[in-house]
Amino acid sequence: MKILTKYFRSIAFIAVIGFIFACDSVPSGGEPVKWDELKEVETSGRLSITGLEDFEGQFIQAHTSLNDFIYYLVAFNTFSQGYFEGNVVAYSENTVGMVVNGQATLNIYKEYSENEKILYGNFDEDYNNVLFHVGVWNEKDNYASYGTVTVNLANGIGSGVFELKDLAQK
């Protein structure tokens, strides 16, 4: 049963990452969305994660859902959206974080849907006992480890210790 649970957790984590990378860049009509300006999304949200000493120099990102999936929170280093004639038209790119000195600090963005578009914005709310799912990976060897961090968020800012759930096999 533990193996099956780990399997489904891994599949869910990979699905969320895939969804984030696929959002709105090519709509169902098949034509790429065009934008004339790329803007970095500003946010007050910060997630500081410690206990990552075994993952020094590896990439990291996190996600969670709040309010029964009314919106998601995603944690990256930076996040940008494409604009066309002043209107947001598409998710465009993000940069993931990196573990340095056994810790990582990521920006938290609110992901929500508006007019059939996935958008990203500022997160500055208060929530207690928020469980973030965290992925840590080494791009060179192309493997990932999965864990969690539970935080209390005040004005969108929280910190916690990484708990390893599944160590990647090389």
C-alpha positions in Angstrom: 0.0 0.0 0.0 2.9 2.4 0.8 4.3 1.8 -2.7 1.0 2.5 -4.3 0.6 5.7 -2.2 4.1 6.9 -3.3 3.3 6.1 -6.9 0.1 8.2 -6.9 1.8 11.1 -5.1 4.5 11.1 -7.7 2.0 11.0 -10.5 0.0 13.9 -8.9 3.2 16.0 -8.5 4.3 15.4 -12.1 0.8 16.1 -13.4 0.7 19.5 -11.6 4.2 20.4 -13.0 3.1 19.4 -16.5 -0.1 21.4 -16.2 1.8 24.5 -15.1 4.2 24.2 -18.0 1.3 23.6 -20.5 -1.1 26.3 -19.4 -2.4 28.7 -22.1 0.7 28.7 -24.3 -1.2 26.9 -27.1 -5.0 27.0 -26.7 -7.3 24.3 -27.9 -7.5 25.9 -31.3 -3.9 25.0 -31.9 -2.6 28.5 -32.6 0.1 29.8 -30.3 -0.9 32.8 -28.1 0.9 35.9 -29.2 2.1 38.6 -26.8 4.0 41.9 -27.3 5.1 42.3 -23.7 6.4 40.0 -21.0 5.9 41.1 -17.4 7.1 39.5 -14.2 4.3 39.0 -11.7 4.9 40.8 -8.5 3.9 39.1 -5.2 4.4 39.6 -1.5 4.2 35.8 -0.9 7.4 34.1 0.3 8.0 30.4 1.2 11.3 29.7 3.1 12.2 26.0 3.3 15.0 24.6 5.5 16.2 21.1 6.0 17.4 20.7 2.4 21.1 20.0 3.1 21.0 16.7 1.2 19.8 18.6 -1.9 22.4 21.3 -2.2 22.5 22.9 -5.7 19.3 21.2 -6.9 16.2 22.8 -8.3 13.1 23.3 -6.2 9.5 24.3 -6.6 6.3 23.8 -4.6 2.5 24.0 -4.8 -0.7 23.6 -2.8 -4.4 24.3 -3.1 -6.6 26.5 -0.8 -10.3 27.0 -0.3 -11.3 23.6 -1.8 -9.4 24.3 -5.0 -10.8 27.8 -5.6 -7.2 28.6 -6.4 -3.8 27.1 -6.2 -0.6 28.5 -4.8 2.6 27.9 -6.7 6.1 28.7 -5.5 8.8 29.6 -7.9 11.8 31.9 -8.1 10.0 34.2 -10.6 6.9 34.0 -12.7 6.0 36.0 -15.8 2.9 36.4 -18.0 2.5 37.5 -21.6 0.5 40.6 -22.4 -1.0 41.7 -25.8 -2.2 45.3 -26.1 -2.1 45.7 -22.3 -4.2 42.5 -21.5 -2.9 39.3 -20.0 -3.2 36.7 -22.7 -1.1 33.8 -21.4 1.1 32.2 -18.8 4.5 32.4 -20.3 7.4 31.4 -18.1 8.8 30.7 -14.7 12.1 30.1 -13.1 12.4 27.5 -10.4 14.4 28.0 -7.2 17.7 26.5 -6.2 18.8 25.0 -2.9 21.7 27.0 -1.4 23.2 26.3 2.0 20.5 23.8 2.8 17.6 26.1 2.2 15.5 27.8 -0.4 13.2 30.8 -0.5 10.6 30.9 -3.2 8.0 33.5 -4.2 4.4 32.4 -3.7 1.9 33.2 -6.5 -1.9 32.8 -6.5 -3.1 30.8 -9.5 -6.7 31.4 -10.5 -9.0 31.2 -13.5 -10.6 34.3 -15.1 -12.4 34.4 -18.4 -11.2 30.9 -19.2 -7.6 31.9 -18.7 -5.2 30.7 -16.0 -3.7 33.8 -14.4 -1.1 34.4 -11.7 -1.1 37.1 -9.1 0.0 38.5 -5.8 -0.5 36.4 -2.7 -0.6 38.1 0.7 -3.2 36.3 2.7 -3.1 34.5 6.2 -3.6 30.7 6.5 -2.5 28.2 9.1 -1.2 24.7 8.6 -0.8 25.0 4.8 0.8 21.8 3.4 3.0 22.5 0.4 4.1 19.7 -1.9 7.7 20.2 -2.7 9.7 18.8 -5.7 13.5 18.8 -5.6 15.5 17.6 -8.6 18.8 17.5 -10.3 18.5 18.4 -14.0 21.8 16.7 -14.9 20.7 13.3 -13.7 17.0 14.0 -14.4 15.5 12.6 -11.2 13.3 14.1 -8.6 12.6 13.7 -4.9 9.3 14.6 -3.3 8.5 16.0 0.1 6.3 18.4 2.0 6.6 21.5 4.2 3.8 22.7 6.5 3.7 26.5 7.2 1.6 29.2 8.8 1.3 32.0 6.3 1.0 35.6 7.6 0.6 38.3 4.9 1.6 35.5 2.5 4.9 34.8 4.2 5.8 31.5 5.9 8.7 29.1 6.7 9.1 25.5 7.5 11.3 22.4 7.5 11.3 20.0 4.5 10.0 16.5 5.2 11.2 14.0 2.7 8.5 11.6 1.5 10.1 9.9 -1.5 13.8 9.9 -2.3 14.5 9.7 -6.0 16.4 6.7 -7.4 19.2 7.5 -9.7 
